[in-house]
Amino acid sequence: MKELRTQVAIVGAGPAGLLLGQLLTREGVDNVIVEQRSRDYVEKRVRAGVIEDGIAKLLVSAGVGERMMREGLVHHGVEIRFDGASHRIALSELADGRSIMVYGQQEVVKDLVHLRVSEGSALFFESEVTLINGLTSDAANIEFKGPDGRVRITCDFVAGCDGTFGVANRAIPSSELCRVERTYPFSWLGILAQAPPATEELVYCRHERGFALYSLRSPTVSRLYLGVPPSSRLEDWSDDRIWSELNLRLATREKPEINQGPILERGITAMRSIVIAPMRFGRLFLAGDAAHIVPPTGAKGMNLALADVRELSRALVEKLKRNDDRPADAYSETCLERVWRAEEFSTYMTQMLHPSYEDDFENGIQRARLHQAVTSHEASTVLSRNYVDLNSL
C-alpha cells in the first residue's frame, strides 16, 4: 500500500470539496482530494444553477470566477406564476442591488478541476475510499483504492464532502449523530432542452396540476422542471407528454406557449430535507450534502455547500497555521444556524408552490401566501433577500 502524508484529506470532488481544496491551497495548507467517480462524470453531472451574490463573490476571490463572470447570466428578478398570471419579484431592487448568477454547478466543477490540475495539486479520480479512522487519535487516516492500487493517507484532518450517502458521515458513530429528515409527497422531473429560453428570468409556477420551473442555462439551452408523484417513472413521460404538461402549467394569458426543442437530458429527483448534527466528530468535518439536504425550490443546495467550506477553510487555516482552536470548535454551530435558515426558506418556497391534490384548505393557504409574496412590499423584500444572499446574512 502506498503511503501519503498531508494536512487535510478531502473526500469528494464536487463543488464543496474542490473549493475547499482551492481555498486551503491559497493559504499554504497542503491537501489531497479523493473522488470515487471519474473526472468526466463529475464535470458533466448537471445540478443546481443559481448562485447567490455572496457565493459568486467567494468564487471570484478564490480565483475561479473569471469564466463565470464572462459566461454566467445575471438575474435581477424572478417571476412567480399562479392562477394564469405572472408576477415579477424585483430581487435587486428589494435586496440592496444584489443579484443572482445562473451558472451551472457542472461549470463551477469544471473551472475548479481545471485550476487544480493546472496547478499540479493532488486530485485522485476513480478512487473509492474504503476506510476513515483515527478520528479521535493523534492523526487520522483514510484508505482508498484507485486505478494504481491501494493508498493510505495520514492527515491532521478529514473533510467529508462526498454527499448524503458517502462514506464520510458513516464514519461517525451513530450514537454521536442526530439525523432529522423530511420526505415530501412529490418529486421533480427535470429536463435539459436545446430550446432558447422564453424568458430572461427564472419562472416559478404553481398550477393546480402541479409545480413547474423554467430556468435558462444559455441563450440556446433551457432547464425545466415538473412536480410529479414520487412513484413516477421516466418511461412514463414521453417528450410529447413532458412538453404538453410544461406548456399547460406555465402558460399565462400573455404567454400561452413556451419554446420547445430536443430534450438532451432528463431525470427524476426525490424531494427531501436532511440535517445531520453535529457537523464535526474529532478530526472529521462534514460539509455540503454530507451534512444536509434542502429541497431545490429555494436554490440553496450548492450555495449552502460552498458557504460551509468558506467557514471550514477559515477554521482549518487558523488551527493549522496559528494553532487557534476556536473557529474549528465553533464550525458546526456556525454552519447549522445558517443551514436551518436555508431549510426554513426552502420549505417555505416548497410548500407555497406545490399544490395539494387532496387538501383544499392547504391550497387556499398556498394562494394566500402567494398573493402576499407578490403584493406585500415587506413579504417580497424578505423573499428577495433570502433568495439572493441568505448565505451572507
Secondary structure, 3 states (H helix, E strand, C coil): CEEEEEEEEEECCCHHHHHHHHHHHHCCCCEEEECCCCHHHHHHCCCCCEECHHHHHHHHHCCCCHHHHHHCEEECCEEEEECCEEEEECHHHHCCCCCEEECCHHHHHHHHHHHHHHHCCCEECCCEEEEEECCCCCCEEEEEEECCEEEEEEEEEEEECCCCCCCCHHHCCHHHCEEEEEEEEEEEEEEEECCCCCCCCCEEEEECCEEEEEEECCCCCEEEEEEECCCCCHHHCCHHHHHHHHHHHHCCCCCCCCCCCCEEEEEEEEEEEEEEECCEECCEEECHHHCEECCHHHCCHHHHHHHHHHHHHHHHHHHHHHCCCHHHHHHHHHHHHHHHHHHHHHHHHHHHHCCCCCCHHHHHHHHHHHHHHHHCHHHHHHHHHHHHHHHHC
